Amino acid sequence: MSVTTSTEVELKYAVPEGVPMPDLSGADRVVRVEAQPVAHLEAVYLDTDDRVLLRARIALRRRTGGHDAGWHVKLSAAAGRRELHAPIDAGDPDALPAPLERALRSRLRGRPVRPIARIATERRGAVVTTAAGGRVEVDDDLVRAEDVAAGTRRAWREWEAEQLDEDGGAALAVVDAALRAAGARPSASPAKLAQALGGALPPGSPAPRTIGERLSALVAPMAEDAHRGLTALVVDGDPDGSALPALERTLIRIRSLLAPRTVAGPAGEALSERLGVLAARLDEARDPADVAAVADRLLDDEALGTWALLDGFAPDGPAASDPA
């Protein structure tokens, strides 16, 4: 089973009651508007009991209906969101496809995922093309959602505008202006999942007060970089030879932060040693044929313990409890 990847660049809008979708054929520089069939989308969003994916701003869903039915993983990216897509196994529709499990393995580490939200969407859409050739899909969504844990149901209407190609940036700006002029406003919710959960995304960490907390705050974004680098390595390989060195540099930066033992303490020292083992495994790759094997070694049972330590790192050296 293969995984396809794409970059999602979209804008979401809150719509006042009774506001109709504007006729975009009259918008500046628009040359064609193609109405799409009404689609009924059913999505189940999944996560671990402790919301490890949600905390990392990763969405995992299984969706039926529409042109892109299947399993989706949405990841943060430099621009927009990176989406991984895999088909649903008709014989076992609840089974997370192996390539997606592998892409998320450093996060999940064998823990099961369960439904956290169910979202049904009635979508009326159109594809807008501008004179410059850029294309944007504009959708008018009626949404019904259930927060599984809380048993809470919510319903709302929203508009979406999604860039469909590399030339769609200017077209997206044209559509954005037309939708705002019609009364739409940028949505306060970053995604349907967040709105389904009542905005209940896991809280961020409190402001660091001790040296140890500051060190952990410095390590955390680098740990995210390491996870993203590993995911890219697993999904894409290393086609241009940049992924492995970038991941290795990230591990080196983390180890440099952990070098002062009086600050990082025994926990930091142990983590540094284990990261050194991962870095050595990266160094084993000497040609593109080695990449898959190196990625597998970074996801083996022993290595997963290192990823767990990295996520849960809490310095406990003598200086860690001192006021900063």
Secondary structure, DSSP 8 states (H G I E B T S, - for coil): ---EEEEE-EEEEE--TT-----GGGSTTEEEEEE---EEEEEEEEE-TT-HHHHTT-EEEEEESSTT-EEEEEEE-SSSEEEEEE---TT-TTS--HHHHHHTHHHHTT---EEEEEEEEEEEEEEEEETTS-EEEEEEEEEEEEETTTTEEEEEEEEEEEE-STTHHHHHHHHHHHHHHTT-EE-SSSSHHHHHTTT----------BHHHHHHHHHHHHHHHHHHHHHHHHHH--TTS-HHHHHHHHHHHHHHHT--HHHHHHHHHHHHHHHHHHHHHHHT--SGGGHHHHHHHTTSHHHHHHHHHHHT----STTTTSB-
